[in-house]
Amino acid sequence: MALPWIIAAIGGGLLAAEYRKERQRRQQDRYHRHNDEPQMVLRPSEWFDHGVKVTPRPGCLVACHVYGAIEHVGLWADWDQIIELHGSGLVRVVSARRFLKDRTGQRMFVCVDRHHRPMQAEGAIERAVGTLYQYRKYDLFEDNCYRYIWYCVTGEHRTFDSFGKLNEALAKEFNCDLYWDGAKLS
């Protein structure tokens, strides 16, 4: 009876090892390889820390995991101030600690280029501040944090139903490959 569990554990271990190996390869290639079409190369990962920590800068994007299945994004406005669209529909300013509270992820990530420089969008903070303490009709697939962040970055309203699709658009907007490195918060 224990054999299926043993086989599943071995399979899971092999998948985890392969995941780690692939992330290490992508991390090593980031300085030497350039993709023809800009894309997200490394997603945020709670499981694999490559040791690089990046200090967020005003106007950069930050993310954390929610329930291990989706990523939540916000805009770093100033030291320990993140503007986010909360699930209640309220656009608000929160601390880094509050950004992570009641979410399964314990780490924050910063959207960076291949050289660990935070991706900052001109005018993003001003657009975000202009929406503070307003309510939106939040919808997980139609009017979510991805759409809100895209508006902050570009000033355009566009629907994104996944973190991956948001990053495809961001890579094209910033015209470079994107990586999500751990945030250095102190």
N, C-alpha and C positions, 0 to 999 in steps of 0.2 A: 504493500500500500504506500510505502514511503518513496518508492522508485519514481513516480511522476514528479513529486516535489523535489527530489534530488536532481532530476533531469532539468526541471524548470530553473532551479537555482544555478546550475552549471550554465545553462543557456543565458540567464540574466547576467551572470558574471562575465561571460564572453562578450555579450553586447556592451556592457559597461566598459570593458577593456578596449573594445573597438572604438567606442565613442571617445574615450580619453585619447587614444592614439590619433584619431582624426583631428581632434582639437589641437593636439600638440603639433601636428603637421601644419595645420592652418596657421597656428601661431608662429611657427618658424618661417613659413613662406611669406608672411606679411611684409617683410622687408625686401624680399627679392622678386616676388611675383606681382604682376599687375594685370588685372582682368580687363579685357577689351570693353566690356559693358559693366559700369559700376554696379555693385551689389553688396548685400550684407554678407560678410564673410564669417563673422563669429557672433552668434547670439549670446545673450546673457546666460550664464550657467552657474547654478548653485553648487553643482557637483565638481566642477573643475576650475581651480583658481591657478592661473598661470603666474601669479605673483606680482603683476604690474597693477599699481593703483594710480588712478588719475584724479587730480583735484578738479572738481567741477568749476566751470566758469560761468558768469552770467550769460544767459541766453542759450546754454547747452541743454541737451535732452538727457533726462535720467529715467531709469526704469527699474522695476522690481517685479518679482514673480507673485502671482496671485493663484492660490490653490494648485501650484505646480503645473498648471495647464496653460495659463495665459500670462502675458506681460502687461503691466500697467506703466504708462509713461506720463511724465510731467516735465515742466520747464524750470530749470534752476534759475532763479531770479537774482539771488544774492546769497551771501553766506547763510546757510541753514534756512533758506526760504525757497520753497518749491511751489509753483503754481500748478494746480491740477484740476481736472474735472472729476469730481467725486461721483460715485455711483448713484448718489441722490440727485444728481443734476446740478449741484452747486459748484461753481468755479471758486476756488478758495486758495489761500496761502497756507502751507503747512511746513513744519520743520521736517528735517530728514527722518527723525525718529517717528514722527506721526505718519509720514509717507509710508513707512514700513509697518506700522502698527496694524494688527489684525489682518495681515497678509502672510502667506506662508513663506515667502522669501525673507531671508534674514540679511540680505546684502542689496546694496544699490549699485547700479551700473551706469556708466557714462558713455554716450555715443561719441566715438572718436574715429579719426582717420588711422591709417596704417602706422603713423609715427606717434600715436597716443595723444594727439592734439584734439581736445574737445571740439565737436562740430557746433558752431554758433551761427545763428541766423540773425542778420541785421533786421531790426524792427520787431523781433519776436517778443521781447519783454514788453514793449509798448503795446502791442496788440493784446497780449495776455492781461496786462494791467487794465486795459480798457474793458475787459469782460469780468473783472473781479466781482465777486459776490452777486453775480447774476445767476439765475437758474436757467438750465437748458432742459429740454425734454429728452433726458438720457435714455438711450437704447443701446444694448450691448452690441448690436450689429450695425445700426444706422448712425447714431449720434453718440459716439463713445470717446474715450480719451485719445484714440488715434486721430479721429477727425478733428478734435480740438487742437491737438499738437500740430497737425498739418496747417490748420488755420493760423496758429501762432507763428509758424515758420514762414508761410507763404502769403498769408492774407486771403487764401482761397478756401472755399468750403468744398470738401471732397470726402466721400464715404470710403472707409476702410473696414473690412470685416476681420482683419488679422494683423498681427504684429509684423509678419513677414511682408505683407503687401504694403504696409506703411513704410517699411525699410526699403523696399524696392523703389518707391517713389522718392524717399529721402536720398538714397544713393544717387539717383538721377539729378535731383535738385542740387545736391552738394557736389555732384560730378566726381565722386570718388568712392572707393570701397569703404564700407562701414564695419566697425568692430564695436563690441560692447565690453569695455574693460571695467573692472571693479572700481568703485568710487573711494577715494581717500577723503574721509570726512573729518579727520582731526589733524 
